[in-house]
Amino acid sequence: MNEVTTANKTIRKSTKDAPKEKPKSTLFAPKISLFKKKELVQMFRSLASMLKAQINTADALKYYANGHPNKELVKALMQIHNDVNKGVQVHEAFRRSKKFDDMTIGLIQAGSDAGQLDTAFSELGKRLKSEIFFRKKVRKLIMMPCIVIPILICAFIASQVKIVPKVEKMMAGMEPRGFVALSFQISDIVKESWVVAVLIMLTIVVVVWKSDRVKNAIINLAMARVRVVRMMVMSLRQMTILSTIKLLYSNGINLAKSLRVSATSVKKTPFYDELRKAAEMYEKSGVPVSAAFAKYTSVDPQVVHMLAIGEKSASLDVQLGMLAEMFEEDAEQLMDDFSQFISFVVMVIAVVLIAAVFLGTFMPIFMMGPQMMQDAM
């Protein structure tokens, strides 16, 4: 118990003394090139197995790096190996490589200070594998609209710029009326503005891709307007938070520190500031963690209820594990619901664009005959 208390004090002191980095610009800011998550899953699993076999951390890093095909990973691991041999703490050595995110470093620090680094590496492998699974599902969901909609937009522009003007030339000498006149007016507008419109759309795509702030704004707007999106995103975020807290707390890290470290796993979301406030309230005022969650976070009421049960029955780690599993199951189900929603939206957009192409291109041709007969009479 004394060792854990000492470790917690050391963590708190190092957190306070650490220099604060100035936030970089959110748009077009240079991003650190991290390793692929598949490689990290294999690496953390291998390191965990070697540490369980009583191989020290520096040697485990060296053995894994030896013969690995990824030269960048080998370089980073050998740098970490050298730093650890010089007496640098493991988490600080990983931080110096600038190849691992804050959540990974926080979990390594917690595992190292609790004397369970092998468990931390093993849990990191599990966490990253779960993250890969959900990322793949989300990528599949958005891939179809990202391919289909631009193709249909291009088809609409081509029809308005190339085909409709030819139809208009065929009707030279005739005064277009009704829908035909409207179709030609739309074609003229598209011809004059399609380049600017395409440039604006490309600019929006680049801004969304590069700016985390814009991404968060779009996600927040979607969450506010679409129930299934809100439920899916909240399930994924709460699953991440609760599983991280459970990992840290069950390995002897105090609850306030567990909350702060888990906040780094959702750093670009509103949960980051909420968890830090909840940790500060829990640590300074001594209120139950369930009360701090209820007041300062936007988690589901079920989370607050089960945390309160865990505190009263001294089974907080068990309740955290149950909550994490529950939200993981909910997230999988909501992914299927979201897939159906995306399919419906894409179908509606596709029908609208195809109808625009058909009406703008062929309807003037179909209506030209009756109008020519009326003019002849």
N, C-alpha and C positions, 0 to 999 in steps of 0.2 A: 504493500500500500504506500509506503514511504517513497519507493522508487517511482511509482506512477505519479505521485504528487509532485516530486522533484521534476519529473519529465514535463508535467503540465506547466509548472512555473517556468521552466526553460523555454518551452514553446511560446508562452505568453511574453516573456522578455524579448525573445528573438523577433517576435512579431512586432512589438512596439519599437524596437531599435532598428528594424529594417527600413531603409530609405524608401520613401514613396516615389513611385515613378509617375511622371507627368503624363496625363492621357494624351495620346496621339490623335491627330485629326481623323475623323471617322471616314472621310471620303478620300480615296486614293492613297491611304496610308500604307506604307510598306509593311507587309505581313511576314511573320516568321514562317519559314518553310518547315513544317512539322513532318514527321515520318508517317507513312501509311499505317492506318490502324491495324490492318492485317498483320503487318510485320511486328507491331508492338504487342499484339495478342500473343504471338508465338514467343517473342522475347521475354515477356513477363512470366509466362508459364514456365519457360525453361529456367529462368532465374529463380523462380519459386521452388522448383524441384531440386535445383542445386543447393539452395540454402537449406532446404529440409534435409539434404544429405550431409549437412555439417560442413559445406564448403563456404569459406568466407566470401563476403560480398565482392571484394576486389578481384579475387580469383574467378568468381562466377562470371563477372563482367568480361574478364579476359578470355575465359574459355568459350563463352558464347560468341565473342567477336571474332575469334580465330577461325578463318576460312569462310566467314559470312560473305555472300555475294554483293551485298549493298555496302559500297565503300564509305558512303556518308555515315551510315549507321556504325560501321567499324570505327571510323574516326572519332565519332561522338562517344562511343563506349570506351575506347582506349583513353580518351581525355578524362572521362569520369573515373576510370580505373586509376590513372595517375594521380588525380586529385584525392581520391579516397586513400591511396597509399601515403599521401603526404599529410594525412590527418584531417582532411576536409570532411565534414559531415556528408552523408550519402545524399540527402535531399539538396544540399547546397551544391554538390558536385553535379547533380542532374540539372539544377537551375543554371549553372554556369555554361552548360552546353547549349542553352537557348534553343533546344529542340523539343521541349516537353511543355505542355500547358500547365496552368496554375493548379488545376484539379489533381493532375498526376503528381506534381511535386508535393502538394499538400498531403496526399495519401501516403506517399513515401515517407514524408517527415513524421506523420502520425505513427506509421508502422515501425519506423526506426526508433522513435522515442519510447514506444511501448514494448520494444524488444521483440516485435513480431513482424519483421520485414518480409519474411517469406509469405505470411498471410496477406500482407499489403500487396505484394506482387501478384499473388494468386487472384485476389479480388479485382485488381486492376485488369487482369486478363479477362475475367468474367464480365466486368463492366464494359470494356471495349467491345467484346463480342456482342453483347446485347445492343450496344450503340450502333454497331455495324448492321445488325439485323433490322433495326428500326429505320436507319438511314436508307437502306436498300429499298424498303417498302415505300418510304416517302419519295425517293427518287423515281421509282416506277410509277407512282401516282402522277407526278408532275411531268414525266417525260412525254406522255402522249399529247397533252395540250400544248407543250412547248414545241412539238413537231407539227401537229395538225393545224393549229391556228395560224402560224406564220405562212404555211403553204397556201391555205385558203385566202389569206390576205393578199399574198402575191398574185393568186389567180384573179381575185377581184380587181386589183390594180391593172393587171395586164388586159383584162376584158374592157375596162373603162378607157384605157389609153390606146389600145391597138384595134380592138374589134368594133366598139361603138362608133368611133369616128368614121370607119369604113361604111357602116350602115347609114350614117348621116350623109355621106357623100352620095350614096345610092339614092337618097331622097332629095337630091339637089333639085331646086325648082319648086318643091312642095313645102308648104308651111306646116311644120309639125304641130300637132295639137294633143291635148290631154296627157296621157301617160308617156307618149313618145317624146313630147317636148320636155317633160320632167326628166326623162332618161338622158336626153342630150345635155340638159343643164347640169345634171350630176356628173356626167362624163367630162364636161368642160371644167368643173370645179376640181375633179380628181386630177386632170391633166396639169392644171396650174399648181396644185399643192401637194402632189404625191411625194415629191422628193423631200420637201420640208417635213411632211408627216412621217416618212420613213426615218429621217434623221432624228426626229423627236423621239420616236419609238425606240430606236437604237440607243439614244442617250439615256432614256429611262431604264432600259435593260442594264446598261453599264453601271448606272448609279445604284440600282438595286443590288447588283452583283458585288459592287465594291463597298458600299456603305452599310455597316451594321445598323446604324440608326434608322435608315430608310427601311431595311428589312423588318426591324422590330415594329416600326410604325405600321407597315402593311400587315404584319401578323396580328398586331393589336386591333387593327380595323376589322380584319377577318374574324377575329375572336368575338368582337362586339356585335357583328352582324350575323354570323353563322354559328348556330349552336354546336353542331358536330365538330367544327374546327376548334371552338373554345374547349370543349370537353376533351378532345384528343390532345391538344397542346398542354392543357393543365394536367392530364394524366401522365404524359411523358415527363413534364417538369417535376411533378411531385414524386414520381417513381425514382427519378435521379436523385433528388434531395434526400428522400427517406432511406434509400439504400446506402447512400454515402454516410448519413448520420449513424445508421445501424452498424456499419463497418467500423467506424471510428469509436463509437461508444462501447461496442462489445469488446474492443481491443484495449480498453482501459483509458481512453482519452476522455477528459471531462466533457460534459454536455455543451457548455458554452463554446469551447474550442471546436467541438464536433460541428456545431452549427456554423461557425465562421468558415471552417474548411469546406463544408458542404456547399456554402454559398458560392464558392469559386466554380463549382460545377455548373452553375446557372448564372454566370457572371454577366451575361448580356441580356438578362431578363429582369423584370421588376422584383423577382424573388430574391435577388442578390442583396439589395438594400433592406428588404423586409426581414430576411434572416439575420442580418447583422444587427438590426434594431432589436429583434427578439432575443438574440444572444446577449446584447448589452443589458437589456431589461432583466433577463433571467439572472445574469451574473451580479448586477449591482443591487437590485431590489430584492432578490430572493423569491420572486413570485414563481409559481409552478410553470414549467415550460409550456404546458397546455394553455395556460392563461396568456403567456407571452405570444404564443402562436395565434390565439384567438384575437388578440388586440392589434398585433403588428403585421400579420401575414394574411394573404388571401387564399390560404389553403381551404380545402373542403371541410365542412363541419365534422365529417366522419373522422378526419385526421385528429382534430382537437379532442373529440370524444375518446378515441382509442388511446391517445397520449395520456389523457387524464386517467384512464383505466390502468395503463402501464405504470404511472407514477404511484397510484394507490396500492397496486399489487406488487410493486417492485419487480415488474417484468417489462420494463420499457424497451429493452432490446428485442424481446419477443414481439411486442406490438409493432415496433418499427419494421421488423422483418415481414410480418403479416400485411402491413399496409403497403410495403414495397411490392410484394407479390400481387396484391389485389390490384394496384394501379397498373402493373405490367399486363395482367390479364385484360383489364379494361382498355388499355392502349391498343392491344392486338385487335380486340373487337371493334373499337372505334376506327382503326385503320381501314377495316372492311367497309364500315359505314361511310367513311370519308371517300373511299374509292368509288362507291356508288354515286356520291354527290358530285365528284369531279367528272365522272362519266356523263352524268346528266347535263352539267354545265357545258362540257365540251360539245355534246350533241346539240344543245340549243344554239351555241355559237356557230357550229358547223352548218346547221340548217339555215341560219340567218345569212351567213356568208354565201352559201351555195345558192340560196334564193336570190340574193343580190346579184350574183354573177349571171344566173339564168334570166332574171327579169331585165337586167340592164343590157344583156347581149341579144337575147332571142325575142323578147316581147316586141321591140320595135320592128323586127322583121315580120313577125306574125301579124302585127297591126298595120303594117305598111300597105298590104294588099287592099283591105277594106277602105283605107283612107284614099288610096289611088282611085278606087272605083267611085267613091263619093265625089272626089274632085272632078272626075271625068264627066259625071252626071251634071 
